[in-house]
Amino acid sequence: MDNNEIEIESQLQTVKQAIEFLSNISVERYQHVLRPHFTGSSGAHMRHILDHYIALKQGLEAKMIDYNYRHRESNVALCPKSAIIAWLEIKAWLVDVSSLDLSMRLKIVCETSLTESKSSTTSSTLGRELLFVSSHAIHHFSLLSVISSLLGDSSHSDFGMAPATASYLRQSA
């Protein structure tokens, strides 16, 4: 198995976790904001995760990824079924992208200041950015797991668990 296959397989595991979560949450719970602990709903977190995948997907041809763009008016933040459709589109794209060279050079744009509109640009690779969007998703999955728990729901025990933590737990068993 070459490195691209390993990379894409881990990406597809992330997609699977998202779809499983979305398949088991009601619209009401998906839209609920647990103030004062959170300022966004589970749906807002899911939309934010997808924004990063979409930015990577949309910027790939131009080799310029702009993580500043957000789909704030998207139905993905309001409807779990819409989010599932978006994840299925990402899944199909990931399968296509698996044939590309992970060392493909990219320019990355991202806002870096809370006090003014200021973006930084840096160099990266497709492989690094795939790792980033997956890691970013897992980080938000852990927040979604906490939100679900506070709402009295449960999620799969490894939802939001970092892969390095899962490896550590396997080695410790």
C-alpha positions as CSV (number, residue, x, y, z in Angstrom):
1,M,0.0,0.0,0.0
2,D,1.6,3.3,-1.0
3,N,1.5,6.5,1.1
4,N,-1.4,8.0,-0.8
5,E,-3.6,5.0,0.0
6,I,-2.8,5.2,3.7
7,E,-3.5,8.9,3.8
8,I,-6.8,8.6,2.0
9,E,-7.9,5.6,4.2
10,S,-7.4,7.8,7.3
11,Q,-9.4,10.6,5.6
12,L,-12.2,8.2,4.8
13,Q,-12.3,7.1,8.5
14,T,-12.8,10.8,9.4
15,V,-15.7,11.0,6.9
16,K,-17.2,7.8,8.3
17,Q,-17.1,9.2,11.9
18,A,-18.8,12.4,10.7
19,I,-21.6,10.6,8.9
20,E,-22.2,8.2,11.9
21,F,-22.5,11.2,14.2
22,L,-24.9,13.0,11.8
23,S,-27.0,9.9,11.4
24,N,-27.7,9.8,15.1
25,I,-28.6,13.4,16.0
26,S,-31.9,15.1,15.8
27,V,-32.4,18.4,14.0
28,E,-33.2,20.0,17.4
29,R,-30.1,18.8,19.1
30,Y,-28.0,19.7,16.0
31,Q,-29.2,23.3,16.1
32,H,-29.1,23.7,19.9
33,V,-26.5,26.1,21.4
34,L,-25.4,25.3,24.9
35,R,-24.8,28.8,26.2
36,P,-22.7,29.9,28.0
37,H,-20.3,27.0,27.4
38,F,-20.5,27.1,23.6
39,T,-21.3,29.9,21.2
40,G,-22.1,27.6,18.3
41,S,-24.3,24.6,17.8
42,S,-23.2,21.1,16.7
43,G,-24.3,22.2,13.3
44,A,-22.1,25.3,13.3
45,H,-19.1,23.1,14.3
46,M,-19.9,20.6,11.5
47,R,-20.2,23.4,9.0
48,H,-16.9,24.9,10.1
49,I,-15.2,21.5,9.7
50,L,-16.6,21.1,6.2
51,D,-15.5,24.7,5.3
52,H,-11.9,23.6,5.7
53,Y,-12.4,20.5,3.5
54,I,-14.2,22.6,0.9
55,A,-11.5,25.3,1.0
56,L,-8.9,22.6,0.2
57,K,-11.1,21.1,-2.5
58,Q,-11.9,24.4,-4.2
59,G,-8.4,25.8,-4.0
60,L,-6.6,22.7,-5.2
61,E,-6.7,23.5,-8.9
62,A,-5.2,27.0,-8.4
63,K,-2.9,25.6,-5.7
64,M,-4.1,28.4,-3.4
65,I,-6.1,27.4,-0.4
66,D,-8.0,30.1,1.4
67,Y,-9.1,28.9,4.8
68,N,-10.8,32.3,5.5
69,Y,-13.8,31.6,3.3
70,R,-16.8,30.3,5.2
71,H,-20.2,29.0,4.1
72,R,-22.1,30.6,7.0
73,E,-25.4,30.7,5.3
74,S,-25.2,27.0,4.3
75,N,-28.0,24.6,5.3
76,V,-25.3,22.3,6.5
77,A,-25.3,24.1,9.9
78,L,-29.1,23.5,10.2
79,C,-29.8,20.1,8.8
80,P,-27.8,16.9,9.6
81,K,-29.0,15.4,6.3
82,S,-27.5,18.3,4.3
83,A,-24.3,17.8,6.2
84,I,-24.3,14.1,5.3
85,I,-24.7,15.0,1.6
86,A,-21.7,17.4,1.9
87,W,-19.6,14.7,3.6
88,L,-20.5,12.2,0.8
89,E,-19.3,14.8,-1.7
90,I,-16.0,15.2,0.3
91,K,-15.7,11.4,0.4
92,A,-16.0,11.2,-3.5
93,W,-13.5,14.0,-3.8
94,L,-11.0,12.3,-1.4
95,V,-11.1,9.2,-3.6
96,D,-10.3,11.3,-6.6
97,V,-7.6,13.2,-4.9
98,S,-5.9,10.0,-3.8
99,S,-4.3,9.8,-7.3
100,L,-2.5,13.1,-6.8
101,D,1.0,13.6,-5.5
102,L,0.9,14.4,-1.8
103,S,4.0,16.5,-2.2
104,M,2.1,18.9,-4.5
105,R,3.1,22.4,-3.4
106,L,0.3,24.7,-2.3
107,K,0.0,28.3,-1.0
108,I,-2.1,28.6,2.2
109,V,-4.0,31.8,3.2
110,C,-5.4,32.1,6.7
111,E,-6.4,35.0,8.9
112,T,-4.1,35.4,11.9
113,S,-5.4,38.4,13.9
114,L,-8.4,38.9,16.2
115,T,-8.0,42.7,16.3
116,E,-7.7,43.4,12.5
117,S,-8.4,41.8,9.2
118,K,-5.0,40.3,8.5
119,S,-4.1,37.2,6.6
120,S,-0.8,35.3,6.4
121,T,0.3,33.3,3.4
122,T,2.6,30.3,3.7
123,S,3.7,27.3,1.7
124,S,2.5,23.7,2.3
125,T,1.8,20.5,0.5
126,L,-1.3,18.6,-0.3
127,G,-0.3,15.8,2.1
128,R,0.2,18.3,4.9
129,E,-3.1,20.0,4.3
130,L,-5.0,16.7,4.2
131,L,-3.4,16.0,7.6
132,F,-4.5,19.4,8.8
133,V,-8.2,19.2,7.8
134,S,-8.5,15.7,9.3
135,S,-6.8,16.8,12.5
136,H,-9.0,19.9,12.6
137,A,-12.1,17.7,12.1
138,I,-11.1,15.3,14.9
139,H,-10.5,18.3,17.3
140,H,-14.1,19.5,16.5
141,F,-15.4,16.0,16.8
142,S,-14.2,16.0,20.4
143,L,-16.1,19.2,21.0
144,L,-19.2,17.6,19.4
145,S,-18.8,14.7,21.7
146,V,-18.8,17.0,24.7
147,I,-21.9,18.9,23.4
148,S,-23.7,15.6,22.9
149,S,-22.8,14.4,26.4
150,L,-24.1,17.7,27.9
151,L,-27.3,17.2,26.0
152,G,-27.7,13.7,27.5
153,D,-26.8,11.9,24.3
154,S,-23.8,9.7,23.7
155,S,-21.4,9.3,20.8
156,H,-19.1,6.4,19.8
157,S,-16.3,6.1,22.4
158,D,-13.6,6.9,19.8
159,F,-15.5,9.9,18.3
160,G,-13.1,12.8,18.5
161,M,-10.2,10.7,19.8
162,A,-6.8,11.7,18.4
163,P,-5.2,8.8,16.4
164,A,-2.1,9.1,18.6
165,T,-4.3,8.6,21.7
166,A,-5.9,5.5,20.1
167,S,-2.5,4.1,19.4
168,Y,-1.4,4.7,22.9
169,L,-4.5,3.0,24.3
170,R,-3.9,0.0,22.1
171,Q,-0.3,-0.3,23.2
172,S,-1.3,0.1,26.9
173,A,-4.0,-2.7,26.7
